[in-house]
Amino acid sequence: MTIKAVALISGGLDSLLAAKLIQHQGIEVVGINFFTGFCVEGHTHAIRNREGSRPKRNNALWVAEQLGIKLHIIDVVEEYKNVVINPRHGYGANLNPCLDCKIFMIGKAREWIAQHGFDFIITGEVNGQRPKSQLRRFMPQVAEESGADDLLLRPLCAKNLPPTRPELEGWVDREQLKDFSGRSRKPQMALAAEFGFEDYAQPAGGCCFLTDKTYSVKLQDLWDNRGRREYELDDIMLLKVGRHIRPSSAFKLIIAREEGETRYLSGYRKQFQTIKTVSHGGPLALIEGAQLDPQQLELACAITGRFSQGRDAESVEFEFSDHNQDLHSVNVKPLRPAQIDPEWIIL
């Protein structure tokens, strides 16, 4: 009988090593990656010029390539909304519903193995590595609430936990599993060297924007100003890009910080009012909100001018496009730094 396992692949070092440990025992392993819209990979690194020194790749796909396995990427954007908006177990330090997220993803993996005839699930979890979601006392809860129960194997810390069915049935040799614990990544890095892995995602780097304070502040601002906790995929993608400034409750500016972001935001021209400098080099700005009145438009242009090459000029010419895609020329004196209220800046 061929034993088959599915590994949750985030693109980090832990999931790479967990899958490799099981693959090393001759078990067939395939990867699964859930697309929620909140992951870093394949988005901000790809569009920012200042990320040029970092590999522009989707790390989950790259891990699968290193392991020589198939990777199934599953879109869970709509299902995942309830996890973010109404987490049963609350948030972490920011708007990260880590415990609910882990339960959700392992539960989806449990559904997947039942549908595809696989035997058990692998994750790269290490007890004590992350607060809440990977604390030892929560690990049985994750297995139970996800429905995975004893079909969930955590190869990197298995020796610190009760044996699972793959171990008890002899599908996996428990002695070849690990007893890693705590936040130090030195054991993982040593194991990576043992397997010959030299290039991998930065240990402890994480993948989810919801763990980022700056991103969480912008998401909370979005909810507060809409008066309801909801979002669409475009909303959460745009929160990753540009400088976000809200001069009033009526509108918000998303101002590109570099050429790569300007090109990306250009793809949203038909969905938003936009401002672009004409007389000087400068960024594209999206305007999120109702149709601007003349006073609001002047303020929006003056703020955008502050981040253009005409920041010290007496006047900067802008091209404004409204919701009807009608173009208007606007000449405004850019705001000086002292004129920008720090409370406007969302980060």
Secondary structure, DSSP 4 states (H G I P E B T S, - for coil): ---EEEEE--SSHHHHHHHHHHHTTT-EEEEEEEE-S-B-TTTHHHH-GGGTTS--S-HHHHHHHHHT--EEEEE-HHHHHHHHHS-TT---SSS--HHHHHHHHHHHHHHHHHHHT--EEE----TTSSTTTT-GGGHHHHHHHHT-GGGEE-TTTGGGSPPPHHHHTTSS-GGGS----SS--HHHHHHHHHHT----PPTT--SBGGG-HHHHHHHHHHHHHHTS----HHHHHHTTSSEEEEEETTEEEEE--SHHHHHHHHTTTTTSEEEEESSS---EEEEEESPPPHHHHHHHHHHHHHTSTTTTSS-EEEEEE-TT--EEEEEEPPPPGGGS-GGGB--
